[in-house]
Amino acid sequence: MDASVNALAAPVARTGEAPHRYPPGDLAIWVFILAELLVFAVFFSAYAFARMGDPALFNQYQATLSQNAALVNTLTLITASYFVVRAVAAIREDDSRGCVRWLLAALGMGALFLVIKSAEYAHHFSLGVSMSTNRFYMFYFSLTFFHFMHVILGMVILAAVALKARRGGYSAVDHRGVETGASYWHMVDLVWLILFPLVYVMH
């Protein structure tokens, strides 16, 4: 009987993995994520209603945006999210070094997003465009810059997670911090996947 129990317990002991939690990460981050999504939903709704009130103006100035730059940024964030998924998978296998490498790759993609978006802003500013130019640009700058700041916060969180992982702070058994950072980053990605077609594409 004892031998049978030990045999059943052996695979768990070998893997040393904690059971997967749903939702992953700390509960507090999910409360924060839901609050953030609610704020973005209000902004998106306000944009949609404003566009319905003056579609000609919104269509005219939407054409001045660079869809190519926005598309590249979309692919950049999707790639970053893939890297974050790989980082979580690595730490679940107790591979701290692999986790750090994937997180650094995600940070690189995040930095690329910021560079492209900053160049886009610089282009508009060089033409004398600002939030006060018209209602479209007011929403464009407000929405995209609000998201821009969330990308920065997401990168700060991922950097903190990578630093702790590098110091051996996570393992296959205890990696809730990695899942917490990943959950926030995926929220940032999700918001952009809604913002991109709403502001850059839809007429």
C-alpha positions in Angstrom: 0.0 0.0 0.0 2.8 2.4 1.0 4.6 1.6 -2.2 1.5 2.4 -4.3 1.1 5.8 -2.6 4.8 6.6 -3.1 4.5 5.6 -6.8 1.6 8.0 -7.3 3.3 10.8 -5.5 6.6 10.4 -7.4 5.6 12.2 -10.6 4.4 15.2 -8.6 7.7 15.3 -6.7 9.7 15.1 -9.8 8.0 17.9 -11.6 7.7 20.1 -8.6 5.1 22.1 -10.4 2.4 24.1 -8.7 -1.2 23.5 -10.0 -2.2 26.2 -12.5 -4.4 28.9 -11.0 -7.3 30.5 -12.8 -7.2 33.4 -13.3 -3.4 33.3 -13.3 -1.5 35.7 -11.1 -2.7 37.7 -8.1 -6.4 38.5 -7.7 -5.5 42.1 -7.1 -4.1 42.5 -10.6 -7.3 41.2 -12.1 -9.3 43.8 -10.1 -6.9 46.5 -11.5 -7.2 45.1 -15.0 -11.0 45.1 -14.9 -11.0 48.7 -13.7 -8.6 49.7 -16.5 -10.7 47.9 -19.1 -13.7 49.8 -17.8 -11.9 53.1 -18.2 -10.9 52.2 -21.8 -14.4 51.1 -22.6 -15.7 54.5 -21.5 -13.1 56.2 -23.8 -13.9 54.0 -26.7 -17.6 54.6 -26.3 -17.1 58.4 -26.2 -15.0 58.2 -29.4 -17.7 56.1 -31.1 -20.5 58.5 -30.2 -18.4 61.5 -31.3 -17.6 59.9 -34.6 -21.3 59.2 -35.2 -22.0 62.9 -34.7 -19.5 64.1 -37.4 -18.3 61.1 -39.5 -17.0 63.4 -42.3 -14.5 65.1 -40.0 -13.3 61.9 -38.5 -12.9 60.2 -41.8 -11.0 63.1 -43.2 -8.4 63.3 -40.4 -8.3 59.6 -39.9 -6.7 59.5 -43.4 -3.8 61.5 -42.1 -2.8 58.7 -39.7 -0.2 56.1 -40.7 -1.9 52.7 -40.9 1.4 51.1 -41.8 3.0 52.3 -38.6 0.0 51.2 -36.6 0.0 47.8 -38.2 3.7 47.4 -37.4 3.0 48.3 -33.8 0.2 45.8 -33.7 2.5 43.0 -34.8 5.1 44.3 -32.4 2.7 44.0 -29.4 1.4 40.6 -30.5 5.0 39.4 -30.8 5.7 40.8 -27.3 2.8 38.9 -25.9 4.0 35.7 -27.5 7.4 36.3 -25.8 5.6 36.8 -22.5 3.8 33.5 -22.9 7.1 31.8 -23.6 8.5 33.4 -20.4 5.6 32.0 -18.3 6.1 28.5 -20.0 9.8 28.7 -19.2 9.4 29.4 -15.5 6.8 26.7 -15.2 9.6 24.4 -16.4 11.9 25.9 -13.7 14.0 27.6 -16.4 14.7 31.0 -14.8 17.3 31.9 -17.4 14.9 31.2 -20.3 12.2 33.2 -18.5 14.5 36.2 -18.3 15.5 35.9 -21.9 11.9 35.9 -23.1 11.0 38.8 -20.9 13.9 40.8 -22.2 12.8 40.0 -25.7 9.3 41.2 -24.8 10.8 44.4 -23.4 12.6 44.9 -26.7 9.3 44.7 -28.6 7.7 47.1 -26.1 10.6 49.6 -26.7 10.1 49.3 -30.4 6.4 50.1 -30.0 7.3 53.2 -28.1 9.8 54.4 -30.7 7.4 53.9 -33.6 4.6 55.7 -31.7 6.9 58.5 -30.6 8.0 59.0 -34.3 4.3 59.2 -35.2 3.7 61.8 -32.6 6.7 63.8 -33.7 5.4 63.8 -37.3 2.1 65.2 -36.2 3.6 67.8 -34.0 6.0 68.9 -36.8 2.9 69.7 -38.8 1.4 71.8 -36.0 -1.2 69.2 -35.1 -2.2 68.9 -31.4 -5.1 67.9 -29.2 -6.7 71.3 -29.8 -6.7 71.0 -33.6 -10.1 69.3 -33.8 -12.2 66.7 -32.0 -10.6 63.8 -34.0 -7.1 64.7 -32.9 -8.3 65.3 -29.3 -9.5 61.7 -29.2 -6.6 60.3 -31.1 -4.0 61.8 -28.8 -5.9 61.1 -25.7 -6.6 57.4 -26.5 -3.2 56.6 -27.9 -1.2 58.4 -25.3 -3.2 56.8 -22.5 -2.4 53.5 -24.0 1.3 54.6 -24.5 1.6 55.2 -20.8 0.1 51.7 -20.1 2.8 50.2 -22.4 5.4 52.0 -20.3 3.8 50.7 -17.0 3.7 47.2 -18.5 7.4 47.4 -19.4 8.2 48.5 -15.8 6.3 45.5 -14.4 8.0 43.1 -16.8 11.4 44.6 -16.0 10.8 44.1 -12.3 9.7 40.5 -12.9 12.8 39.8 -15.1 15.1 41.3 -12.4 13.6 39.1 -9.7 13.7 36.0 -12.0 17.3 36.7 -12.7 18.0 36.6 -9.0 16.2 33.3 -8.7 13.1 34.7 -7.1 10.7 32.4 -9.1 10.5 28.7 -9.6 8.2 26.1 -11.1 6.4 25.9 -7.7 6.3 29.7 -7.0 5.9 31.9 -10.1 2.8 33.9 -9.4 4.7 37.2 -10.0 5.5 36.1 -13.5 1.9 35.3 -14.2 0.8 38.6 -12.7 3.1 40.6 -14.9 2.0 38.6 -18.0 -1.7 39.1 -17.2 -1.2 42.9 -17.2 0.8 42.9 -20.4 -1.8 40.9 -22.2 -4.4 43.5 -21.1 -2.2 46.2 -22.7 -2.1 44.2 -25.9 -5.8 43.5 -25.9 -6.6 47.2 -25.6 -4.4 48.0 -28.6 -6.1 45.3 -30.6 -9.4 47.2 -30.1 -7.9 50.7 -30.4 -6.1 50.0 -33.7 -9.1 49.2 -35.9 -11.3 51.7 -34.0 -9.1 54.7 -34.5 -7.0 53.8 -37.6 -9.2 51.6 -39.8 -13.0 51.7 -39.2 -15.1 54.2 -41.1 
